[in-house]
Structure formats: C-alpha cells, structure tokens
Amino acid sequence: MKPLTFNSDKLRTLRKERRWSQQDLSVEISVYARKHKLDLAAHPDTIDNWEEGRNFPPSDMLPILAAVFAIEINQFYTNGS
C-alpha cells in the first residue's frame, strides 16, 4: 500500500478556482480561525511553500483548509509513490 501524501497541486487548484491570491487565502484562513476561536494563521509565504511542496500544512491546519474550501480533508491527499 502506498503512503498518502499531501497534494500541493490540489491546494493551488482550489485557490485559483476561486480566483484568490495567496493573500486572499491567508485572510480566509484567519477569518475562519477567528470565527471559531482558533489560534491559527498562515502567511502568504507559508501558503506558497505548501503549494510548491517545500513543506506541508500542519495537521491542525487541514480541517481549516477543508472548511474554507468546503471539501473533505482526504481530498488533499493522494497515494504517493
């Protein structure tokens, strides 16, 4: 069985489908986190790193990303090689 890996292209595609900049996504994350009294944020440079696959969102950020994009968390993953 192949391990699951974060699909950075999926994140980029979802963001671009909404015509959001990385700054826009950063704001959406902050608004969601504030609304739900969570102490989480993501700088646009951090989002760029996620989209380029340089690093991946922390596990506590995944539910927020899923909520912001109205998808299931598992949609961010693919079977790696």
C-alpha positions in Angstrom: 0.0 0.0 0.0 1.4 3.4 -1.0 1.6 6.1 1.7 -0.7 9.1 1.4 1.0 12.4 0.6 -0.3 15.9 0.7 -1.3 17.1 -2.8 0.0 20.6 -3.1 -1.4 21.0 -6.6 -4.9 20.4 -5.2 -4.5 23.3 -2.8 -3.3 25.6 -5.6 -6.1 24.5 -7.9 -8.8 25.1 -5.3 -7.3 28.6 -4.6 -7.1 29.5 -8.3 -10.7 28.2 -9.0 -11.9 30.8 -6.5 -9.6 33.4 -8.1 -8.0 34.0 -4.7 -4.4 35.2 -4.3 -2.3 33.6 -1.6 -3.0 36.7 0.4 -6.8 36.1 -0.1 -6.4 32.6 1.2 -4.4 33.8 4.2 -7.3 36.2 5.0 -9.9 33.4 4.6 -7.9 31.2 7.0 -7.7 34.0 9.5 -11.4 34.8 9.3 -12.3 31.2 9.8 -9.9 30.7 12.7 -11.1 33.9 14.4 -14.7 32.9 14.0 -14.1 29.6 15.6 -11.8 31.0 18.3 -8.7 29.1 17.0 -5.2 30.5 17.3 -4.0 29.7 13.8 -2.9 31.7 10.8 -1.0 31.3 7.6 1.2 33.9 6.0 1.1 34.1 2.2 4.7 32.9 2.0 3.7 29.8 4.0 0.9 29.1 1.6 3.4 29.4 -1.3 5.6 26.9 0.4 2.7 24.5 0.8 1.7 24.9 -2.9 5.3 24.4 -4.0 5.7 21.3 -1.9 8.6 22.7 0.1 6.7 21.9 3.3 3.1 20.9 4.2 0.3 22.3 6.3 0.4 21.2 9.9 -2.3 18.7 10.9 -4.2 21.3 12.8 -4.5 23.5 9.7 -6.0 20.8 7.5 -9.5 21.0 9.0 -9.5 24.8 8.4 -8.3 24.4 4.8 -11.0 21.8 4.2 -13.7 24.1 5.7 -12.5 27.1 3.8 -12.8 25.2 0.5 -15.8 23.2 1.6 -14.2 19.8 0.9 -13.2 16.7 2.9 -9.7 16.6 4.3 -8.9 13.4 2.4 -9.3 15.3 -0.9 -5.9 17.0 -0.1 -4.2 13.6 -0.2 -3.0 11.3 -3.0 -1.3 7.9 -2.9 2.4 8.6 -3.1 5.0 6.5 -4.9 
